[in-house]
Amino acid sequence: MRLSKSVVLVVGAVSLAVTDPSKRANATSAAFTVLPADRRTLWNPGVVGGIPVRTTICASVDASTYGYGTQDASSGIQAAINACPLGQVVQLSEGVFTINNNILLINRGITLRGAGATSTTLQRTNGARPHSPDVQVNDPVVIIGPARWPSPNESTSQNLTADGAKGAYSVTVADGNGFAPGQFVLLDEDGYNTGSWTSLPNRNGHETTVTIWASDRVVFQRHNPPEQYVDDPFPDSLTWFSRSGRPINEIKEVASVNGNTITFTTPLHISYRTSHAAQLTRYTGSSVHVKNAGLEALKVIGGGDGAVRFEAAAYSWMKDVEDTIWLGEGVAIDNSFRIEVRGSYIHDTAWPVPGGSGYAISFAHGSSEALIEDNIVIGANKMMVARSSGTASVIGYNYMDDGFIDYVQTWQEVGLNGSHMVGSHHMLFEGNESFNYDADCTHGNAIYHTAFRNHLSGYRRDYPEDPGSGNARAGGLEYGAWWHSIIGNVMGTDGRMSGWGYENPGRDPGPTPWPYGSFIWKLGYDPAHWEQVADPLVQSSVLRHGNFDYVTNSVHWDPSSPERLMPPSFYLRRRPAFFDNGRGYIWPWVNATGATKLYALPAKARYEAGTPFIQP
C-alpha cells in the first residue's frame, strides 16, 4: 500500500506541532479503536524536525596528522570539539584515527562527522577484541553527553501532591523552586516498597508455595524462598538501572513552571501515583543534559565499555555509523531524551554471551522518547534491551537478525523486545524484521508495549534452530509481560513451517506443561522454570489482532473487536523518505491482510546487497 505525499493520516486527540510533517504522527489513529486507551500514547520520538543538516565546518582534522592510526588522535579531536561553535561540524578526513588515550566526549551541541562509514574509522586498539571478554582499557570510544556517569540529583526530588494522570502535560509538586523551563527531569514512582509477596502459577502440576515480589505493575526477580542463579541480588539490583526501586519512569523536558505546577513538552505516558510515592527529580551540575549533538558518517570499532554512549543527552543522534566489535553495548542510551539512531550498521559484538557483554542497543536509566529507525542490527547476543527505560520510544523499520549465544547457537535469543530489567513501558515496535518479538523476565517484567506491522520470521538468518528445545517462536511473552498488543504482524516464513504448531499453551497436565517444539505463539513462559504453567495474566491481557501466520495460513482477529481496517502507521504521518531511496519501496511493506503479505524492507535490502549505506 502506498500513500501519496499529499495524503495525511489523521491521528490522535492531541495536536502537537511537528517541524517535519512527513516524519511524525501525533499518536495512534483515533479511528483505530482496537488499541485501548491505556495502551496508546503519543509516539512522536527522536529529534524534533529530524536530524539537522549542518554545513558549517569549524575544524578539519586529517588522519595524516596522526600517522593514519599509528599515533593517538584523541586529544587533537577533543580540542577541536571543545573549540567548535554550537551548531557546527568537526570534520574528520578519510583514514584511521586511534582513540586510545581518552574517550571522545561530545559535550556540546556540535556534530562530529567523518567522510563516510567506509572511509573514516575511530578505533580503540586497547579495547574489545573479537571472541574475547577481556580488554586492556574499559572505556567506550565516544560519549555524547556531559560525562561518563551522569545521574539525577536525588537531593532535588520533590513529591507529587496529586496523581500525575496519563496524557496530562503537567504535575504538581510540593515545592516548585529550582525547576525551570528547558530542564530535563526524571519522573518516577516506587514499585518495590509498594510490593508484596505474590503467588505464582502452578509448578509441577500443583499449586506452589513459592512467591515472588511484585506490585500491581512491577515484578522483581526475587523469590521466597530465594532461588539461587535466578534471583537478582537485593537490594543492590534496585539501583542498577533506575533510582532505588523506581523502575517505572520517564524523562521529561520542562516547558514552564507556575508556582508548584511543572508543565512538560510531552505528555505523561503512564500515570504516576502519590500512593506509590511519585517524585520529580532534577539533573544538576555535571549531569545537566547536552543538547543537539551528533555523530555521523564514520566507523567505530573496539569499544571496551560500550562503543557509542548517549549519557544525559537530548535531541542528539547517531547517523550513518558503522559500529562493530564492542563489549557491553554497541549503542547505549542512558538518562537521555529524544535520541535518534538511524541509517546505521551495528554488527558483530566481540563477545555474544549472556551477562551484558554483547548487546547491540541498550536503553537504561529512564531514557525516553528515542527513535531507532532504518538500521541494520545483526550478530549480537541481544539485538536490544530496555532496562527500566524506553518510555514512548519507537523501534521502526530496522532489520534485526542473528541474535545468538556463542556457546549454544541453537538457542533462539529474544529478538525485538523492550525488556531485560523491570519497568519498561509503552514502547512501539513497527515495521521491523526480526526472528521474534518477545519480552523477557530475566530481571523483571515489561508492560504496555505494542508490536505493529512487523515480520516475525521465527528463523535467524545464519544459525540453526533446534526444533525441539531451542525455543523457536515468532511471538513470545515471558512471565509478567502484561498488556502487550501484537497487531497486524506477519509471523513465520513461507515454505518453512513444517513441524511448527500454532500455539504452545503452556498448560499440559503434569510436571512438563510446555511441550517441546516450535510454535508461532508461546505466551506466559519462564525459561528458568519450564515446570511452571503459563502466566494467566500474560495470556488474558495480550491483545492479538489481525496477525497472519504461515502455519495456519490465515489472519487471526480479536473476536471482541469488529475493526478490520488498520492504519499504515502508529507514529508516521505519511510514507517515510527512506522508502524512496534507491529503486523505491512499497510502504507499508508488511500487510497481514493483503494478498501480498511482505514486500521489501529497505534496511534488509541494503544488507543483502552488501551495501549497508547505499540502498539498492
N, C-alpha and C positions, 0 to 999 in steps of 0.2 A: 504494500500500500504506500503510495506517495502522497504527500501533502504539498501543494504548491506553496511557494513562499508568500503568497498573498493570503493564505488561509491561517486563521488564528484559532487555536484551541482555547475555548473559554473555560477557565478553571477557577476553582476556589471561591470562597466567600470573602476573602481579604484581598484588597487591591494594594499592590506594592510596586512602586516604580522600579523598572529594570532598564539599565542603560542600553543593553543589547537585547532587543525584544525577540531576536531569533534564537536566543540561547536558553532562556529560563522560563519556566512556568511558575505560577504562584502557589499552587497546591494541587492535590488530586482533583480530577474533574468533579465538579459539583453534581453533575448528572449521573456519575457512576456511583450508585448507591450501595453497591455490594460491600465496599470497604467501610466499616463502621467508623463513627466519628473518633472513637478512642484510638483507632489505628492510623488515622490520617494525620498529616501535619503539613507544614509549609516546607516543602523540599525546594529550596532556592539557594543551592550551596555554591561555594567557591568564590573567586574574586568577582566582586560586583562589576558588571560590564565586561567581564572577560579579562584575560591577561593583557596588559598594555603592550603595545609595540613601541619600544624605546629606540630612538635613533641617535641620540647624542652620546658620543663616546668620550668619557672623561679621561681614560688612560688605556693605552695598549701595552700588553705585556707579551714579550716574544720568548718562545721556548729556547731560542738560541742563547739568550742571556744566561740561562741556567743549564747549558750543555745538553739540551734536549732530554732532560730527565736524569742526567748524571750528577747534578747538584740540586740541593733542596731549594724549592721556589716558594715555600710557604710565606716567608717574611716579606718577600717582594710583592707577592699578590695581595697579602694582607695590607701592606702600606697603601697600595692602590685603592683597595676597598675603603680604607679609613679616610682617604682624601677625596673620594668621589662625591660630588654634589648629589643630593637626593634626586631620584628620577633619571639618573644617567647610567651609563654602561661601562664596566670594566671589561675590555675585550681581550681575550686570550687568543694567541696565534694558533696555527696548526702546530702539532708536536706534542711531546710528553712533558708534563710538569710533575715533579716528585714532591709530594706533600707529606714529609716525614716528621719534621721538627715541631710543627704547630698545626692545630686544627684551623682550617679556614673558617672564619667567623663572619658571616654576612649579617652584621649587626646594625644595618641602616637600610633605608628603602632604595637600594640600587639593584642593578642586575649584574651578575657575573655570567658572562657569555663566552662560549667557545666558538670555534669555526665550524662546528658540526660534531655530532657524536662519533663519527668515523674518522675525525681529523684531530680533535683535541682531547687529550687524556689527562685526568688528575689521578695519579697513582700513589698509593701508600704501600711501599715495599716492605715496611716493618709491621704490617697489619695482617689481615687474613690471607691464608694460602689455601688453594684447593685441597679438599679432602683432609683438612686438619682443623681441630678445635683450638689450636694454640696460636698465640700471637706474641710478638715482641712488645708492641705498644697497643694498649687497649683504648684506642681513640677512633672516632669517626674521621671521615675526610672533610666533610662540610657540615657546619651548623648554620641554620638560618634562624636567628633569634639573638637575644642579648647575652646568653651564657649557656654553659653546658647543663646546669641543673636548676632551672628556674622553678618556682613553686608559688602558690598563693600564700599571702601573709596571714596566718591564722589569727594574729592579734587584731586584725581588722574585721573579723567575722561579726556579722550582725544577724540576729534572729529575725525571721519574718514574723510580723504581728498578725497577719491573716494569711490564709492559704493562697498560694500563687496558682491561679487557675490555668489549666491547659488552654492555649490560644490567646491568653492575655499578654499584653505588651509591658506590663509593669508589676512591681511588687512593692509592698510597704514593709519597711524595716524599723527596728526600734530606734535607730539613730542614723540619719542620712548624712551626717557630717563626714567629710572625707571622700564621698562619692562625687564624681564629676563627669560631664559629657566627654566621650572619647575613651574612657577607661574600658578595659576588658576585665570582667569579674566572673567568679565561679559561683553558680547556684547549685546547691545540693541539699540532700536530706539524709537522715540517718536510717540505714537499713539493717544495722547489726544490733544495736541496743534495743531496737523495737521488735526484734525477732524472738522466736521461741523454738523449743524442740518440737518438731513436726513429724507426723507419721510418714512412712514411706510405703510405696506399693508392695504387694506381696513378694516374698522371695522363696524360692524352692517350693513353690506351690502352696505356701501357707502365709498367714499374716506374720510380719516380722516385728520384733520388739526394738529393732534399730531405728533411731530417729535422726533427723537432720535439722540443722539450724537454719530457719527461714522466717521471713516476714511475708506480707501479702504480695510483694513484687520480687523479692530478692531471695535467692537460695545460695547460701555459702557452702563451700565444700568442707563441711565439718559434721562428723557423725558422732552419735552417742550409742554405744561405746566407740572410742576413736578407732579409725581404720588406717592401719599402717600402709604407707605407699599410696594412699588415696587422698587423705585429708591434707589440706594446706596447714602450714604452721601458724597457729593463732597465739598471740594477737599480731605477730609480725606481718602476716599477709594482708591484714586490714589496710596497711598503708603502701602496699606495693604499687598500686596504680590509681589511688584516689586519696582524699583525706580519710582519716581513720574511720572505717565502717560506713563510708558515704559514697557508694558506687553509683547511685542514681544521681546524675548531674548533667550540667551543660554549661558551656562558657557563653557569656552574653557580652554585647557591646552596649555601653550606656549611651543613650540618646539625650536624656535630660534628667535633671534632678529637681524636684519640687518638694522641699522640706524632707520628709521621710519616704516619699514616693519616688522610686527609681524606675525610669522608663527605658526600654531597650529598643534596639533597631529591628529585632526579630522577635517573634512570639515565643512563649514558653511551649515546649514540645511535649511536656507531660506536667501533671500537677505536682506542686511542692507543698508539703503539708506541715502545719505547725505541730501536729501530733507526732510528726517524725523529725522534729527539731530542725526544720528547714532554715538554711542560712545563706547569706550572700557575703562573699569574701573577695577582697581586692588583691591584685598583684601590685607590688610596690618595689622601689629600688631597682636592683639589678634584674628583677623578674618582670619589669614592665615590657609589654609586647613591642616587638619590631613590626612595622607595617610596610607593605608594598615592596618586599624584597624577593628577588627571583634568581633561579639557577637555570641556565639554558644551554642547549646545543653543545654538549660535551659528554665525555665518558668518565665515570667514577669507578675505581677498582681498588679493592684491598682494605675496605673499612674494617677496623678491628673492634668497634663498638657501635655497630650500625655504619652505614655508608653516608647517607644524607639524612640529617635530623632537623626537623622543624621543632624548635624549642621556644615556646612563648612567642610564636609568630602569628600574624594576622594578615589577611589579604595577600598572602605570599604564595610562591609557586615553584614548581619544577616542571620544565617543559623540554621535550625532545632530548632527553638524557638517557644514555645507556648506563645501567647500574648493575655491577656484577661482582662476584667473589667477595662477599662480606660475611662477617659474623654478627649475630644479633638481628637487626632489621635492615633490609635494603633501603626502605624509606620509613622513618619514624616520625610520627606526628603527635607531639606531646604538648599539653597545656596550650593548644593552638586553636584558632578560629578562622574559618573560611579559607583553608588551604586548598590549592588546586594542583593536582598532578596529572599531566596529560601528555599524550603522544610519546610516552617513554617506553623503554625496553628494559625491564627489570628481570634478571635471569641468573640462574646458577649460583645459588649460595655456596659458600665454602664448606658448610657442614650441615647437611639436610637431615638432622635428627631432632627428636623432641627435646624440649628443655629451653627453648628461647633463642637458640643459636642460628636458626635458619628460616626466619620469617621474611617474606618479601615486603609486605606493607603492614605497619602497625599503627593503630590509634591507641592513645593512652592518656591518662591524667585529664579527663574531661574534654578532650578535643571535640569540637562540634562543627557541623555545617561545612564539611570538607567535600570536595568533588574529586573523585578518582575516575578519569574518563579517557577512553580511547587508548589504553595502554596494552602492551604485551607483558604478561607476568607468567613466568614459566620456570620450572626447575627449582622449587624451594620445598622445605618441609611443609609449611603452610603458606598458601597464597596470601593470606592476610589474617590479621587478628584485630579484635576491638576489645580492649581491656579497660573496663569502667569508663567508656567513652564512645564517641561516634555519633552522638545525637544529631539527627536530621541530616546526616551525611548521605551522599549518593555515590554508589559504585556503578558506573554506567558505561556500557559498550566496550568492555575490556575482554581480552582473550586471556583466560587464566587456566593453566593446564599443568600437568605433571607435578602435582603435589605428592611427595613420597617420603618414606623413611628409608635411609640409606641401607640399614641392616635388615629390613623386611619389606622389600619393594613390592610384594604382592598385596600389602595392606593399603587400601584406598583411604587417603587422608581426607579431611574436610576441605572442600573447595571454596565456593562463595560462602562467606559467613561474616557475621558481626559478633563474634563471641571470643572466648578464651580467658575471660575474667569477668566476674559477676558485674552486672549493672548496665550494659549497653542497651540502648533502646531507640526505636524509631529510625532505623537506617533503611534506605531503599536500595535494592539491587535490581537494576533494569538493563535489559538488552545485552547482557554478557553471555559469553560461552564459557562453561566450565564443566567439570566432570560430575559435580553435585552441588546442591545447596544444603547446608546443614547449620546447626548451632550446637557447639559442644558444651559439656558441663564439667570440663576438666577442673576449672577453678570457679565454678558457679554458673549462673544462668544468664540468658539474654532474652529480652521481651520486645514485642510490638514491631518486629521487623517485617518488611514486605519484599517479596521477590516477584517481579513482574516482567513478562516477555523475555525470559532468558532461555537459552538452550542448555539443558542439564543432561549431558550425554550419557552419564553412567560409566564412561570409559575415560581413562587417561591416554594421552597420545602415545607415550613411549614406554609404558610399564604394564606388565601383565596383571590382569585382575584375577584373583583366586575366586572361582565361582562358589566355593564352599564357605570358607571362613574369612575371606578378605574384606568383608563389609562393603561390597559394591552396592551402591544405591544411587538413584538420581535425586530423590528428595528425602532428607533425613532431618530429624529434630531430636536432640538428646533430652534427658530428664530436665525439667524446669524451663524449657523453651516454650513459653506461653504466649498466646495471642499473635502468632505469626500468620501472615497472609501470603499465600502462594497462588498467584493468579496469572493466567494466560501464558504459561510456560510450555515449551515442547520438551518432553522428557524421554530419554533413551536415544538410541541410534538406530536408524532404519537399517534392517537387514542383519542386526547383530544381537537380537534379543532372545534367541533360542535358549531355553533353560531358565529364563527370568520369570519371576512372578510379579503380579501387580502390587501386592502389599503384604508385608510381614506384620501381622497384628500384634505380635509380642505377647500373646495370651494363651499359648498352648498349655495344657494342664501338666503338672509335674514340675520337676526341677529345671527343665530347659524350655522356658517359654518362647525363646527366639530360635526357630529352626534355621539351620544353615541354608545359604542360597543367596542369590542376587535378586533384588526387588526394586521396583520403581519407588516405593514408599517404605520407609522404616521410621516410625514416629514414636517417641517417648522412651527410647532405649538408653541404657547407661553402659558404656563399653567396659567399665570397671566391674559391672555386676550383671553379667548375662543371665544370672539366676533371678533377676528382678523383672517383674512384668512391666508392661508399658505404663508410663505416667498417664493417668486418666485425664489430667487437665491439659497436657500436651495434645492428646487426641481429640478432646472435646472443644478446645479453643482454637485449633488450627483452622484457618479458612482456606479451602481449596476450591478454586472456581475457574472453569474454562481452561484447564490444563489438558493438553493432548499427550498421549504416551504411545510408544511403539510396541508395547506388549499387548494392549487391548485394541490398538489402532483406532482409538476413539477419544472424543473430548468428554471430560467429566465435569459436571456442574454441581455447584452447591444447590441442593434441592430446595432450600429455603428462599432462594432468590430467583426471580424471573429475568433478571438482567442478563443480556447476551451480547450487547454491543460494548466493546472495550475501547477506551481512548487509546490513541497512539502512544502516549507517554504520561507518566505521573509527574514529570518535572520539566520537560521541554515544551516550549511554546510551539515550536514547529521543527521541521527537519533540520538536524544539526549539520553545520557546514562541512564537517569532515566526511560526510557521506557523499559529497560532490567531488572529492579529490580523486585523481586517477581516472579510472573508467566510469566512475559514478556507481552508486549502490542504492538498492531499494531500502526504504525506511518506512515503517518498522520492518526490520529484517526477520523478526520472529512473529509468525502469525498462526497461532494454535488453531484458530477456527477457519483458516483459509484452505483453499485447495492445495496451494504450495505452503508448506509449513515453515521452511527455512530458506532464506536467501543467503547473502554473504555478509559476514561481519568484517568491516574494514581492517581492524587490528589483526584478525586471524589471516586475512588475505596478505597483509604485509609480512607476517611471519612465514607463511607458506611460500611466498615468493623469494624469501631470503633477503628482503629489503625492509628491515623493520622501521625505517624512517622515510621510505618512499612508497607511496601507495600505488599498487598496480591498477 
